[in-house]
């Protein structure tokens, strides 16, 4: 097995396993009220809380509650994982940073796909806030996807810079 495949598969699997374990912990450990809504558990005052949330939509609850949204998001997720894997297969040996970014994307996408297919919702539990301003609740898969996008953009800009410098 080529080095890039070992890197891609090991990072992707690690992300999926860590994501699923943290979501399982959140579902079993975080408190909910009588209506089943998550109760905030402060970790760092005015900055970081844990709260159980179930997201039926995509990132930032886009398409939450939309008729057919689950099927559409599942289909898009499967297509995305296929495209990401195809890109990783086409990566050159010197594109290790790209392979890492793609592996984080694939792992994050698969982690959320597992929830969507198995539970019908994606388990979120990390809440960052600044006093009363709160960002959308997210999970490890979402964090990996965000880091992956940043790495992908940085990698692309670096490749562009190198190609222009060579001219």
C-alpha positions in Angstrom: 0.0 0.0 0.0 1.4 3.4 -0.9 2.4 5.8 1.8 -0.3 8.3 0.9 -3.0 5.6 1.2 -1.7 4.6 4.6 -1.8 8.2 5.7 -5.2 8.9 4.2 -6.8 5.8 5.7 -5.2 6.0 9.2 -6.2 9.7 9.6 -9.7 9.1 8.3 -10.3 6.1 10.5 -8.8 7.9 13.5 -11.2 10.9 13.0 -14.2 8.6 12.6 -13.4 6.6 15.7 -12.6 9.6 17.8 -15.7 11.4 16.6 -18.0 8.5 17.3 -16.5 7.9 20.7 -16.9 11.5 21.7 -20.5 11.6 20.4 -21.3 8.4 22.3 -19.9 10.0 25.5 -21.9 13.1 24.9 -25.2 11.2 24.4 -24.6 9.1 27.5 -23.1 11.8 29.8 -24.5 15.2 29.1 -27.6 16.3 31.0 -31.0 17.0 29.4 -34.1 18.6 30.7 -37.6 17.0 30.9 -38.2 17.9 27.3 -35.0 16.3 26.2 -33.1 19.5 25.5 -29.5 19.7 26.4 -28.5 21.6 29.6 -25.4 23.7 29.3 -22.4 22.4 31.3 -19.9 25.3 31.8 -16.3 24.3 31.2 -14.6 27.7 30.9 -16.9 30.5 32.1 -18.2 32.8 29.3 -16.2 30.9 26.7 -16.7 27.1 26.5 -19.6 24.9 27.4 -20.8 21.4 26.7 -24.4 21.0 25.7 -26.1 18.0 23.9 -27.8 19.0 20.7 -29.2 17.0 17.8 -28.8 18.6 14.4 -31.1 17.4 11.6 -29.4 19.7 9.1 -26.0 20.4 7.7 -23.3 22.6 9.2 -24.8 25.4 11.3 -28.2 23.7 11.1 -28.6 24.6 7.4 -31.7 22.6 6.1 -32.7 21.6 9.6 -36.3 20.3 9.5 -36.4 20.4 5.7 -38.6 17.7 4.1 -36.2 15.3 2.4 -33.2 17.0 3.9 -31.9 13.9 5.6 -31.9 12.0 2.3 -30.4 14.9 0.4 -27.6 15.4 2.9 -26.9 11.7 3.1 -26.6 11.6 -0.7 -24.4 14.7 -0.8 -22.2 13.3 1.9 -21.7 10.0 0.1 -20.8 11.9 -3.2 -18.4 14.1 -1.2 -16.6 11.2 0.4 -16.3 9.6 -3.1 -14.9 12.8 -4.6 -12.5 13.3 -1.7 -11.2 9.7 -2.0 -10.8 10.2 -5.8 -8.8 13.3 -5.1 -6.6 11.5 -2.6 -6.0 8.7 -5.1 -4.8 11.3 -7.7 -2.5 13.1 -5.2 1.2 13.0 -6.1 3.7 11.7 -3.6 4.9 15.2 -2.8 1.3 16.3 -1.8 1.3 15.0 1.8 -0.4 18.1 3.1 -3.2 17.7 0.6 -3.7 14.1 1.6 -3.9 15.1 5.3 -6.5 17.7 4.5 -8.5 15.3 2.4 -8.3 12.6 5.1 -9.6 15.0 7.7 -12.5 15.9 5.3 -13.3 12.3 4.7 -13.2 11.4 8.3 -15.4 14.3 9.3 -17.9 13.6 6.6 -18.1 9.9 7.4 -18.5 10.6 11.1 -21.5 12.8 10.5 -22.9 10.4 7.9 -22.9 7.6 10.4 -25.0 9.7 12.8 -27.3 10.9 10.1 -28.0 7.3 8.8 -28.0 5.6 12.2 -29.8 8.2 14.3 -31.5 10.5 11.9 -29.6 13.5 13.4 -26.0 14.5 14.0 -24.9 14.7 17.6 -23.3 18.0 18.5 -22.1 19.0 21.9 -19.3 21.7 21.9 -20.5 25.3 22.4 -18.1 28.2 22.1 -19.3 31.5 23.2 -18.2 35.0 24.2 -20.4 35.9 27.2 -23.9 35.9 25.7 -22.8 35.5 22.0 -22.8 31.8 21.2 -21.6 30.1 18.0 -23.5 27.1 16.7 -23.0 23.9 18.6 -20.6 21.5 16.8 -18.7 18.2 17.2 -15.3 16.7 16.5 -16.2 15.8 12.9 -17.2 19.5 12.2 -13.9 20.7 13.8 -12.0 18.3 11.5 -13.9 19.5 8.5 -13.1 23.1 9.4 -9.4 22.4 9.9 -9.4 20.4 6.6 -10.8 23.3 4.7 -8.2 25.7 6.1 -5.4 23.2 5.3 -6.8 22.7 1.8 -6.9 26.4 1.1 -3.4 26.9 2.5 -2.1 24.0 0.5 -3.7 25.4 -2.7 -2.3 28.9 -2.1 1.1 27.4 -1.4 1.0 25.4 -4.7 -0.1 28.5 -6.6 2.8 30.5 -5.0 5.3 27.8 -5.9 4.0 27.6 -9.5 4.2 31.3 -10.0 7.7 31.5 -8.4 8.9 28.8 -10.8 8.0 30.9 -13.8 
